[in-house]
């Protein structure tokens, strides 16, 4: 640091030396004279000037007047000089002083020792200059009117020559000049102070200043009164300080009242930054000057200030202009005035709703260049309106806009904030970082326009520059219908991406209450979700807990398409009317999710009476469907009809028992629907009796179906499939017409037991079912039986075309290469055209035709035995030319005749038993051996009212002839046949061809002989035994009638409970099919 060497300081020291010389010269005179009044020393002025000039080469002193007086107060002499000027060698005035006084120690003076005790300066102009390096210089200004030399940029004469009297004054008494060892005070009165701070760019002018320095052994006490002029007003600033010799520090305190920084800036030329505070300040400012090499340097400033009402002109970026009613500030500023620390700043904000009190603390750096400010603030309580008024302009305006529009009522408390601000200057300050938190209570939140608001909320708002978050602990959403409303158990309302151009809000709200209240909530515009699901909230009940999530941009004109909604709910005991298939949902325990795209629900419930696992999807806008219900259900027999599965093959006897089924029911926007069902059929009984297939409970099986519907009615079964081991594999599709009438059916490569067929069925325009059947094998034995048992005369008209590789009615034989055309109207079979091969590739045909209401049939084969075996009548006829023909009446009665020529009878247990009873053992042996050949078999028959009648039937061969007549009652399984056995028929019947004689000898019985045995077979089919009249066997024909009078007549009534006829596999005669 360079030393303080200014002209004025040397001037003072030289002047003091001259005065001291004068004192020594006049000491003796002064003691006597001073008691009489001031002593004029003008005659000694020249002497005084000469001594001063000799002591200070290059400086010429000019003293206009000098006098010596007695200071009564301190009892010491006082020398006064006035109008003192210092000139350079060229005569230029470099310094001037109005007047000056010095008090000396009288005791020391009498002893010849000059000791100055007091120095006084009057009306000086004192300059204090702080240069760009921070060094402080002190000097005296020359008076106005003097012929002054130029001054430098620092305002100090450039080549003044002075002594370093300031250093001497600051020296301890024992280390300074001997003449100043007793100096105890320096006073400066009526002075003009000029403060120039080149580093801060400030200049202050203080007229009429009073300064006082009291010198003590350890320190110097400093006092000053600085009246600063403001127009006609004066701002009083008082200084008090203490200079400590040992530390070389000067501590100063400036006290003031009513000072306005804005006025002070204008008066003193300070930085315009302090002009932002146009408020009256009362308090004090403390600072410390540190002296190094006698150069004082400012270390820091501290302040403790109270404020009255006024205005703070803050930059818009940090809040803009604010009016306050009171304030308080405590803090510090560094020596360069570019750093500050606020220990506490309290402002009572006027013009803000509720006049909130703001308390702050913080630090600031770079105030003269690029300021950075860190602030912590708190407000005990405030309103929403006050929060909006305090919001800094330009700081997240979208967030502020949302708060203004969507928050109301309630109060805020405990606001705390931390902020970091920076900029190129104070005017360009911006908030670089922010953390704010505030508690709220009784707040009303409009989270989505159109939906009921959340009322009476409590929680906390936390905010930074990237996010504003409302943590709601409790609240309520009213419902005007139920009067109960929903409880908000928690909510997180976040507005994020606040640093981005496009900012978003994310809301998460936890709600508990009744299901109907919740559905009414989400059915408000703009959501209308309950309506989109087809649900009337008033037809629902249950309890639920939901989490409502909303995401949308923070823009003024929000559209529904900008909104993302996610509602998740846990529902208990839910009831919703008419959910699917026209059934209500009851006892629902569900997890639900609703978004702007749709609804997803999962859980368990009862759909009508059906307990089910349920997965439900509802699309509100896009998507391939409107609604989809996935059911995991056990369907009882009586429940399948409720889910559009109430017809074959989904009902008994086809499927009998509870079926574990997974059903997916999908409803489209055009009213169409689809149903996909996958069933585990292991634990049910299944039957297709027409094809002789059955499955017991426990045998593995599964089924699938895909069904299409329109307006709740069946349209088609697009695919169905049933599998059970290797015995069942059917798949195909079905369509339906009006009133769910069957329209078409398609089965490809179906396997049921031994049947392998493909079936194509279609309903023709005339109402007839068209059937095309093809395949390698058809087991028709059970179909034949079922046809026999069908007593319903109200059939569906059918036209059938079949092309089957092999078909059989019984195990005894089969029809090969079958081609069949079959037509049946609502009551009667109208056409049969049957072609096939039997036996060893022998053709068999059978035709039934109708002509003008009359139906007739005919058929034939070259292997009649094979036909009879294939039909299941008997298996003991070999070969033969078959011919059958007859007529069918409208009421179903049949009259016909069957003839078989040139065949052989082998085994034939029934005939063998009859021959055994008749003791025709030789013929029996032949029958059981190579068989008996017959020339013809003729069977005239009729069928009506479930009874087959044969009249004058018989078969005749060389070895045996046999006649038969009687009835077979299918309803009661009762047989009653009689006839004649004629052994050696060729010989025994020879007289039958002689007129009159043949009738007499044969008894008039067609096919009988001269000697023959009569028989009868009567009783229940299962137990009937043949009887033969042995006496009749020995009598000619006309005598056999005599022996028959003792035969019992057939009973008039049969027991309906007697055993039924054996099935087709027994080889016994099956019942003819219904006509």
Buried (B, 14 or more C-beta within 10 A) or exposed (E): EEEBBBBBBBBBBBBBBBBBBBBEBBBEEBBEBBEEEEBEBEEBBEBBBEBBBEBBEEBBBBBEBBBBBBBEEBEBBBBBBBBBBBBBEEEBBBBBBBBBBBBBBBEBBEEEBBBBBBBBBBBBBBBBBBBEEBBBBBBBBBBEEBEBBEBEEBBBBEEBBBBBBBBBBBBBBEEBBEBBBBBBBBBBBBBBBBBBBBBBEBBBBBBBBBBBBBBEEEBBBBBBBBBBEEEEEEBEBBBBBBBEBEEBBBBBBBBBEEBBBBBBBEBBBBBEBBBBBBBBBEBBBBBBBBBEEBBBBBEBBBBBBBBBEBBBEBBEBBBBEBBBBBBBBBBBBBBEBBBBBBBEBBBBBBEBBBBBBBBBBBBBBBBBEEBBBBBBBBBEBBBBEBBBBBBBEBBBEBBBBBBBEBBBBBBBEBBBBBBBBBBEBBEEBBBBEBBBBBBBBEBBBBBBEEBBBBBBBBBBBBBBBBBBBBBBBBBBBBBEEBEEBBBBBBBBBBBBBBEEEEBBBBBBBBBBBBBBBBBBBBBBEEBBBBBBBBBBBEEBBBBBBBBBBBBBBBBEEBEEEEBBBBBBBBBBBBBBBEBBBEBBBBEBBBEBBBBBBBBBBBBEBBBBEBBBEBBBBBBBEEBEBBBBBBBEBBBEBEBBBBBBBBBEBBBBEBBBBEBBBBBBBBBBEEEBBBBBBBBBBBBBBBBBBBBBBBBEEEBEBBBBBBBBBBEEEBBBBBBBBBBBEEBBBBBBBBBBEEEBEBBBBBBEEBBBBBBBBBBBBBBEEEEBBBBBBBBEBBBBBBBBBBBBEEEEEEBEBBBBBBEBBBBBBBBBBBBBBBEBBBBBBEBBBBBBBBBBBBBEEBBBEBBBBBEEEEBBBBBBBBBBBBBBBBBBBBBBBBBBBBBBBBEBBEEBEBBBBBBBBBBBBBBBEBBBBBBBBBEBEEBBEBBBEEBBBBBBBBBBBBBEEBBBBBEBBBBBBEBBBBBBBBBBBBEBBBBBBBBBBBBBBBEBBEBBEEEEEBBBBBBEBBBBBBBBBBBBBBBBBBEBEBBBBEBBBEBBBBEBBEBBEEBEEBEEEBEEEBEEBBBBEEBBBBBBBBB
